Amino acid sequence: MMIWPQSVQLKAVKLALQLLERKETQTTILRNVIQSTMQLSVQIVAHHLPLPLQPKHLQKSLMQLL
């Protein structure tokens, strides 16, 4: 049985694409977790601060820190 360079390259490309898809999925999940955590943090902080802060302004400020 002969191994053709094209078939090896095709397999390598398929594996690379699978890894990229997994990485993209992990990145999306992580981004969603960070965003949800930020939103919850903004709600908690805005609720406990005595100042009348707008949650959107606070969230924007916190996102700039990241």
N, CA, C and O of each residue as an XYZ file, in Angstrom:
264
protein
N       0.842     -1.188      0.000
C       0.000      0.000      0.000
C       0.881      1.243      0.000
O       1.765      1.395      0.843
N       0.627      2.117     -0.947
C       1.423      3.332     -1.043
C       0.717      4.477     -0.327
O      -0.510      4.576     -0.319
N       1.522      5.323      0.264
C       0.993      6.522      0.902
C       1.295      7.695     -0.016
O       2.452      7.956     -0.346
N       0.255      8.393     -0.421
C       0.415      9.515     -1.319
C       0.578     10.797     -0.518
O      -0.130     11.011      0.465
N       1.506     11.648     -0.932
C       1.709     12.917     -0.215
C       0.424     13.749     -0.127
O       0.176     14.425      0.871
N      -0.387     13.687     -1.192
C      -1.625     14.468     -1.192
C      -2.573     13.993     -0.094
O      -3.235     14.807      0.550
N      -2.640     12.680      0.120
C      -3.552     12.164      1.146
C      -3.053     12.525      2.543
O      -3.851     12.779      3.445
N      -1.734     12.547      2.719
C      -1.162     12.951      4.005
C      -1.440     14.437      4.245
O      -1.805     14.836      5.350
N      -1.266     15.244      3.210
C      -1.544     16.679      3.328
C      -3.020     16.927      3.619
O      -3.358     17.773      4.447
N      -3.893     16.195      2.942
C      -5.330     16.356      3.153
C      -5.704     16.002      4.587
O      -6.483     16.709      5.226
N      -5.145     14.906      5.087
C      -5.416     14.501      6.469
C      -4.916     15.573      7.442
O      -5.602     15.902      8.410
N      -3.730     16.112      7.186
C      -3.168     17.155      8.050
C      -4.043     18.409      8.033
O      -4.260     19.031      9.073
N      -4.539     18.775      6.869
C      -5.410     19.949      6.759
C      -6.716     19.710      7.509
O      -7.204     20.600      8.205
N      -7.282     18.513      7.371
C      -8.528     18.188      8.080
C      -8.326     18.256      9.593
O      -9.168     18.795     10.311
N      -7.215     17.711     10.072
C      -6.926     17.753     11.509
C      -6.717     19.188     11.986
O      -7.180     19.564     13.063
N      -6.025     19.979     11.187
C      -5.799     21.382     11.552
C      -7.123     22.139     11.629
O      -7.320     22.950     12.534
N      -8.028     21.882     10.691
C      -9.338     22.535     10.710
C     -10.148     22.126     11.934
O     -10.833     22.955     12.535
N     -10.071     20.846     12.305
C     -10.778     20.383     13.503
C     -10.250     21.089     14.748
O     -11.023     21.505     15.612
N      -8.928     21.218     14.831
C      -8.334     21.900     15.982
C      -8.742     23.371     16.026
O      -9.032     23.904     17.097
N      -8.765     24.023     14.871
C      -9.177     25.429     14.812
C     -10.638     25.600     15.221
O     -10.987     26.559     15.909
N     -11.489     24.665     14.795
C     -12.907     24.738     15.162
C     -13.071     24.585     16.669
O     -13.861     25.299     17.286
N     -12.326     23.653     17.262
C     -12.387     23.470     18.716
C     -11.904     24.721     19.433
O     -12.512     25.170     20.404
N     -10.803     25.277     18.940
C     -10.245     26.482     19.550
C     -11.245     27.631     19.454
O     -11.425     28.389     20.407
N     -11.895     27.754     18.291
C     -12.884     28.820     18.101
C     -14.068     28.621     19.051
O     -14.574     29.584     19.626
N     -14.502     27.380     19.212
C     -15.604     27.081     20.127
C     -15.213     27.415     21.556
O     -15.998     28.010     22.294
N     -13.999     27.035     21.950
C     -13.524     27.335     23.303
C     -13.436     28.843     23.518
O     -13.795     29.346     24.583
N     -12.962     29.556     22.510
C     -12.851     31.009     22.610
C     -14.230     31.646     22.756
O     -14.417     32.564     23.554
N     -15.185     31.156     21.984
C     -16.554     31.679     22.064
C     -17.155     31.419     23.436
O     -17.783     32.302     24.020
N     -16.964     30.211     23.950
C     -17.482     29.871     25.279
C     -16.843     30.762     26.331
O     -17.532     31.302     27.195
N     -15.528     30.917     26.259
C     -14.821     31.753     27.233
C     -15.290     33.206     27.151
O     -15.492     33.853     28.179
N     -15.461     33.713     25.939
C     -15.944     35.084     25.755
C     -17.336     35.246     26.373
O     -17.616     36.255     27.021
N     -18.201     34.256     26.172
C     -19.552     34.318     26.738
C     -19.524     34.270     28.263
O     -20.291     34.969     28.926
N     -18.639     33.444     28.818
C     -18.511     33.355     30.277
C     -18.027     34.688     30.840
O     -18.560     35.172     31.838
N     -17.021     35.278     30.204
C     -16.490     36.568     30.668
C     -17.567     37.645     30.576
O     -17.735     38.445     31.497
N     -18.294     37.662     29.464
C     -19.337     38.679     29.290
C     -20.442     38.509     30.335
O     -20.910     39.492     30.908
N     -20.856     37.273     30.581
C     -21.899     37.023     31.587
C     -21.421     37.414     32.976
O     -22.172     37.992     33.761
N     -20.166     37.095     33.275
C     -19.599     37.452     34.574
C     -19.545     38.966     34.738
O     -19.854     39.497     35.805
N     -19.150     39.654     33.670
C     -19.095     41.116     33.721
C     -20.484     41.705     33.954
O     -20.647     42.618     34.764
N     -21.477     41.187     33.250
C     -22.840     41.703     33.407
C     -23.345     41.482     34.826
O     -23.963     42.368     35.417
N     -23.081     40.301     35.369
C     -23.504     40.008     36.735
C     -22.765     40.901     37.726
O     -23.362     41.414     38.672
N     -21.464     41.086     37.505
C     -20.673     41.948     38.388
C     -21.201     43.377     38.369
O     -21.295     44.026     39.411
N     -21.543     43.858     37.187
C     -22.088     45.215     37.057
C     -23.393     45.331     37.837
O     -23.616     46.317     38.539
N     -24.247     44.331     37.713
C     -25.524     44.358     38.433
C     -25.303     44.371     39.940
O     -25.956     45.123     40.663
N     -24.377     43.532     40.412
C     -24.106     43.459     41.856
C     -23.527     44.775     42.361
O     -23.977     45.313     43.373
N     -22.521     45.292     41.646
C     -21.877     46.537     42.070
C     -22.868     47.698     42.015
O     -22.943     48.498     42.947
N     -23.626     47.791     40.927
C     -24.589     48.887     40.780
C     -25.656     48.819     41.870
O     -26.146     49.850     42.331
N     -26.010     47.616     42.275
C     -27.034     47.450     43.310
C     -26.518     47.884     44.685
O     -27.276     48.417     45.495
N     -25.235     47.657     44.942
C     -24.689     47.924     46.271
C     -24.035     49.293     46.426
O     -23.733     49.711     47.544
N     -23.815     49.989     45.325
C     -23.216     51.320     45.427
C     -24.279     52.349     45.784
O     -25.402     52.289     45.282
N     -23.932     53.281     46.638
C     -24.909     54.309     47.002
C     -25.125     55.346     45.897
O     -26.134     56.051     45.888
N     -24.183     55.432     44.979
C     -24.294     56.433     43.918
C     -25.264     55.968     42.834
O     -25.367     54.773     42.557
N     -25.963     56.901     42.233
C     -26.885     56.513     41.147
C     -26.123     56.319     39.834
O     -26.182     57.168     38.945
N     -25.418     55.214     39.720
C     -24.650     54.938     38.506
C     -25.518     54.203     37.489
O     -26.373     53.392     37.844
N     -25.281     54.500     36.257
C     -25.964     53.771     35.195
C     -25.196     52.469     34.946
O     -23.986     52.510     34.722
N     -25.867     51.324     34.980
C     -25.176     50.051     34.758
C     -24.425     49.995     33.431
O     -23.343     49.413     33.362
N     -24.981     50.588     32.380
C     -24.301     50.565     31.073
C     -22.968     51.309     31.146
O     -21.971     50.857     30.583
N     -22.952     52.442     31.833
C     -21.727     53.224     31.975
C     -20.694     52.436     32.770
O     -19.513     52.423     32.423
N     -21.135     51.784     33.828
C     -20.236     50.985     34.659
C     -19.687     49.805     33.870
O     -18.497     49.499     33.955
N     -20.546     49.144     33.104
C     -20.104     48.005     32.302
C     -19.084     48.455     31.260
O     -18.079     47.777     31.045
N     -19.331     49.578     30.619
C     -18.401     50.106     29.619
C     -17.045     50.402     30.257
O     -16.001     50.099     29.679
N     -17.064     50.990     31.438
C     -15.818     51.306     32.141
C     -15.059     50.040     32.513
O     -13.838     49.975     32.366
N     -15.784     49.036     32.995
C     -15.133     47.776     33.366
C     -14.560     47.068     32.147
O     -13.474     46.494     32.222
N     -15.270     47.100     31.034
C     -14.780     46.452     29.820
C     -13.514     47.138     29.314
O     -12.642     46.482     28.742
N     -13.404     48.443     29.517
C     -12.201     49.161     29.098
C     -10.998     48.720     29.918
O      -9.866     48.750     29.435
N     -11.244     48.311     31.163
C     -10.145     47.840     32.002
C      -9.579     46.517     31.505
O      -8.400     46.222     31.700
N     -10.428     45.725     30.863
C      -9.958     44.457     30.311
C      -9.149     44.727     29.082
O      -8.651     43.794     28.452
